[in-house]
Each structure stands twice: as structure tokens, then as C-alpha cells.
């Protein structure tokens, strides 16, 4: 493994540990503040400094990872399941169904992802779960298009034709042969979309459509610190750096998975 991939996995592992066992990394309460210690710069006692009410920013970033990661997981799950199902049906059945699904996918791809997510949030209402579902709906088209292309490619292979020729049922062949052999690129896209979902959820929280205060969600932390940007740079810079690091790590892992799938296909 190359150094970049190792570093990407290390960043991802640390972030997951933040979400699972935050108490191993910080003993501060992410919600309770000490007014006498407000707006302190990063130091030994407070690695990321403190916010306007004296709360430890590092503790809020660590405890906020569970909200950002779980939201991104829900978003990827929605896009992966719905998009893969649509792509599988369109690519395997073909005909009118294929044309109809692909035209809907083209329309969804023509709409900016953030605008589509905001439209869904207007219908569902603000909140962490609704924001995650909205981001997931915005990624359905990308998953559907890729999975459909892979299903069409695998559907034309000799072993699939042999499975049909030997008396295999339509659903059984799709489940045992077509779907497993077309999931490689889709999984790579899921890894990439995980980082994109974190960024999108942070953007929605920054705009006020995601988590509500005092929830220590990453996008909300950046939003709360923007009023103190001139005097307390760490309130936005350090949570933003964490978001950038996680998104870049997810992108690097996605490229690695895609490269490995390409070698296996060759």
C-alpha cells in the first residue's frame, strides 16, 4: 500500500474511533462550558481552543463526529440502495423501463446536488436525519447510472448467457451472477460519496438546515465560529481542517478501491 492510502485509512480509522469511543480522546464535556475560559486559543489544555461560551472545541469536534459520520452513512445507504436497484432493473430489463429510468436519471443529474438536497429538505423539514436523506436522494442518480452501465456490461458476458442457457431463472441469475460482478465500481463510488456526503451535510448545517444548536456537528461548529473569524480563527479553521481531511481521505480510498477493481477486471 502506498503512503497516501495508509494515511487515508489512518485518518478514517481515527475518525471512526472518535465516533465510537470519544471518551478515549477527550475528557471534556462537549456541551458544558466554562465562561471564564471562553475564546482561549489552542494550547496544551485545550488543543483546539475554546468557543464563545468556554466549551472545549476539540471535545465538540470529537463528539460531533458521530453526527457527521452517521449522517453520511445514512446518505450513502439511501443513494446506494435506491440507485443500485434502479440501475439493476434498468440494465437487466432494458426496453421502455431502461429508457424511462435513464431519462429520470438525466433530469436528476442536471440539477445541482445542493439545490436538490435543499428542495427535499423543504419538503421534509430541517434536521440531521432529513438532511442525510436529502443528500442521499441527490446521489441516487449517480449510483443508478453507474450500476446500470456495469449491469449492461456484465449481462453480455458469456458466463451470464451460459447461466440463462442452463435454465437459470431471471432473478436467480441477477442475484448470483450479475449483481456481485457489477458492484466493484459501485462500492468505489460509495466510498467517494461518503466524503461528498460529509461535505454536503456540513454545508447544510452551515446554512441552518441540519443539526440544531447545541449539537456539536461539524458544519454547525464552523457556522457558529464565523462571527469570531477575525479574532478567533481556530473556531472555523480547525473544524474545517477536520472536514477537509476526512473528505480527502475518503476520496483517496475511493481511488484505491477503483484501481484494485480495475486490476481484477483486467
Residue pairs with C-beta under 8 A, 6 or more apart in sequence:
1 256
4 252
5 252
5 253
5 256
7 249
7 252
8 248
8 249
8 250
8 252
8 253
8 256
9 249
9 253
11 245
11 246
11 249
12 246
12 249
12 250
12 253
15 65
15 69
15 246
15 249
16 69
17 24
17 25
18 25
18 61
18 62
18 63
18 65
18 66
19 65
19 66
19 69
19 70
20 66
22 59
22 62
22 63
22 65
22 66
25 58
25 62
26 56
26 58
26 59
26 62
26 63
27 59
28 46
28 55
28 56
28 58
28 59
29 55
29 56
29 59
30 55
30 56
30 59
30 60
30 62
30 63
30 64
30 216
31 55
31 214
31 216
32 55
33 50
33 51
33 53
33 54
33 55
34 50
34 54
34 55
35 53
35 54
36 54
37 46
37 50
37 54
38 50
38 51
38 52
38 53
38 54
39 49
39 50
39 51
39 52
39 228
39 231
39 232
40 46
40 49
40 50
41 49
41 232
41 234
42 48
42 49
42 234
42 238
43 49
46 56
46 57
46 58
47 58
48 56
48 57
48 58
48 61
48 234
48 238
48 239
49 57
49 232
49 234
49 235
49 238
50 56
50 57
51 57
51 60
51 224
51 225
51 235
52 224
52 228
52 232
52 235
57 221
57 234
57 235
57 238
57 239
58 238
59 216
60 216
60 221
61 216
61 218
61 221
61 238
61 239
61 242
63 216
64 215
64 216
64 217
64 218
64 220
64 221
64 239
65 218
67 128
67 211
67 215
67 216
67 217
67 218
68 198
68 201
68 202
68 217
68 218
68 219
68 243
69 198
70 132
71 128
71 129
71 131
71 132
71 135
71 197
71 198
71 201
71 210
71 217
72 132
72 135
72 194
72 195
72 197
72 198
72 201
73 194
74 129
74 132
74 133
74 136
75 132
75 133
75 135
75 136
75 139
75 193
75 197
75 200
75 201
76 136
76 139
76 190
76 193
76 194
76 197
77 136
78 132
78 133
78 136
78 137
78 139
78 140
79 136
79 137
79 138
79 139
79 140
79 142
79 143
79 190
79 193
80 143
80 186
80 190
80 193
82 136
82 137
82 140
82 143
82 144
83 139
83 140
83 141
83 142
83 143
83 144
83 145
83 146
83 147
84 143
84 144
84 147
84 183
84 186
86 101
86 105
86 140
86 143
86 144
86 147
86 148
87 101
87 143
87 144
87 145
87 146
87 147
87 148
87 149
87 150
87 151
88 147
88 148
88 151
88 174
88 178
88 179
88 182
89 97
89 101
90 97
90 98
90 101
90 102
90 144
90 148
90 151
91 98
91 147
91 148
91 149
91 150
91 151
91 152
91 155
92 151
92 155
92 170
92 174
92 178
98 148
101 144
101 148
102 145
102 148
104 141
105 141
105 144
105 145
105 148
108 116
108 138
108 140
108 141
109 141
109 142
109 145
113 135
113 138
113 139
113 196
113 200
114 138
114 200
114 203
116 134
116 137
116 138
117 131
117 134
117 135
117 137
117 138
117 200
117 204
118 134
118 204
118 209
119 134
120 130
120 133
120 134
120 137
120 138
121 130
121 131
121 134
121 204
121 209
124 130
124 133
124 134
126 208
126 209
126 210
126 212
127 210
127 211
127 212
128 201
128 210
128 211
128 215
128 217
131 201
131 204
131 205
131 209
131 210
131 211
132 197
132 201
134 204
135 197
135 200
135 201
135 204
136 197
138 200
139 193
139 196
139 197
142 189
142 193
143 186
143 189
143 190
143 193
146 185
146 186
146 189
147 182
147 186
150 182
150 183
150 184
150 185
150 186
151 178
151 179
151 182
153 182
154 160
154 177
154 178
154 181
154 182
155 178
157 181
159 177
160 173
160 177
160 178
163 173
163 176
163 177
164 170
164 173
168 176
184 257
184 261
184 264
184 265
185 258
185 261
187 257
187 261
188 254
188 255
188 257
188 258
188 261
189 254
191 250
191 253
191 254
191 257
192 250
192 251
192 254
194 250
195 246
195 247
195 248
195 249
195 250
195 251
195 254
196 247
196 250
198 218
198 243
198 246
198 247
198 250
199 243
199 247
201 210
201 217
201 219
202 210
202 217
202 218
202 219
202 222
202 243
203 219
204 210
204 219
205 211
205 217
205 218
205 219
205 220
205 223
206 219
206 220
206 222
206 223
207 223
208 223
210 217
210 219
210 220
211 217
211 219
211 220
212 220
213 220
213 224
218 239
218 242
218 243
219 243
221 235
221 239
222 236
222 239
222 240
222 243
224 235
225 232
225 234
225 235
225 236
225 239
226 235
226 236
228 235
229 235
229 236
